[in-house]
Amino acid sequence: MTTYDTAESTISRYHIAQALAGASTVPYWLDDPDRPAPLPALASDTATDLAVVGGGYTGLWTALMAKERDPGRRVVVLEGNRIGWAASGRNGGFCDASLTHGEDNGKKHLPDESDRLHELGLENLQEISDTVNKYGIDCGFEWTGTLDVATEDHQIAWLQAEEGKNPDILFLDERAVRAEVDSPVYKAGLWDKKGSVMLNPARLAWGLQRACLELGVEIYEHTTVRGLTRTPDGIRLATDAGTVTAGKVALATNVFPSLLKRTRLHTVPVYDYTLMTQPLSAEQLEAIGWSNRQGLSDLSNRFHYYRLTEDNRILFGGYDAIYYYGRTLNPDHDQREQTFERLAAHFFATFPQLNGVRFTHKWGGAIDTCSRFFAFFATAHHGRVAYSAGYTGLGVGATRFGANVMLDLLSGTVNERTQLRMVKKRPLPFPPEPLAWLGVKITTAAMIRADRNKGRRGPWLKLMDAVGMGFDS
């Protein structure tokens, strides 16, 4: 039994029901009176130099940097819903420097490049900060770093092993970590002070939208691209309102099915869920500390992530990662009461001094996962089309790097980025159904067993490591 297994059996069901009663099902970040007004849909056939399919972070960064590189280039963004409505507007707001979903995962998959990718990730994070300042994007940007916490005895040694490797990473024993954030489940901590930023994810997307429009990017919402074909003039994109003929196309659809058949088996959608509390009072904040406002995460295979918002709410998410049979994407999947109840129990086990706090919002959304758990890239139609996906929940920062890679690939540029094995090598595809569903179920059960067995990876997880589908977060 883990700490959080115990919480599920001991926290009052009535207490949980009261805390969740009346919570809005709208993602907190999108439930904002300052959300931009909808933009018009495409109304007729058009032609452009660069078409970007998808209005999340990947697409917005691609469009913005395309105009920065060449202000005279015509750039069109085609979004099937609203800008930032999917993963970009409903994530936790952790903007991490890592391009490989953590250093250990990078070393597992790209041992020869992991150190350089770490450096490139830090450079990318600084460039995001520079962009936020340059365009005056009001997104609650806080360079607080993240605090990884051990909640089981065997995890303490994992954190101690990192002590002294980097002056910006500080090991905290139980007394020191509880002086930072006071929780009875914490046994140790590791504070990475420079490796991540907290921000408001929807406001970042809307700020990028505004910056794009100011530079002359054309953005069409509610314009779903149904198909892609090559013509003598370029690439033709078919939408319900007409066609877009483009010299080059950047596909930034991430979790949604790829317009390139060759990449469709390389990702699966996994649903992640989140709670948001009411704003904490001064007394409640004093009871838990957290004056340095770090993002927090624990160390289990099924981990939680949590952070403070600008108005001192606590976002608390993660743990369950749900795959629905058939790679299905369905708005009904955005709500899962079993997971919300589990997260609430875990929240009150983490912060029992916040007994009585209510949750104002509960929501979920799909993450694009690939078998190596960080982005991959592809080109098609003789280099006229570039594609990037697979960010696995760590795309707030990494999508900017991915957008730069796609622009390099579309321009035919040969540089350090395009020569990376990260860019040249694709992950293993997932199998078709029912094997994909069965594999996810077996892997999830194996991860649960490992968490309950002091982190020891059993035969199945060792097999996944051996074939290149293992995960170290």
Secondary structure, 3 states (H helix, E strand, C coil): CCHHHHHHHHCCHHHHHHHHCCCECCCHHHCCCCCCCCCCCCCCCEEEEEEEECCCHHHHHHHHHHHHHCCCCCEEEECCCCCCCCHHHHCCCEEECCCCCCHHHHHHHCCCCHHHHHHHHHHHHHHHHHHHHHCCCCCCCECCCEEEEECCCCHHHHHHCCCCCCCCEEEECHHHHHHHECCCCCCEEEEECCCEEECCHHHHHHHHHHHHHHCCCEEECCCCEEEEEEECCEEEEEECCEEEEEEEEEECCCCCCCCCHHHHHHCEEEEEEEEEECCCCHHHHHHHECCCCCEEEECCCCCEEEEECCCCCEEEEEEEEECCCCCCCCHHHHCCHHHHHHHHHHHHHHCHHHCCCCEEEEEEEEEEECCCCCCEEEEECCCCEEEEECCCCCHHHHHHHHHHHHHHHHHCCCCHHHHCHHHHCCCCCCCCCCHHHHHHHHHHHHHHHHHHCCCCCCHHHHHHHHCCCCCCC
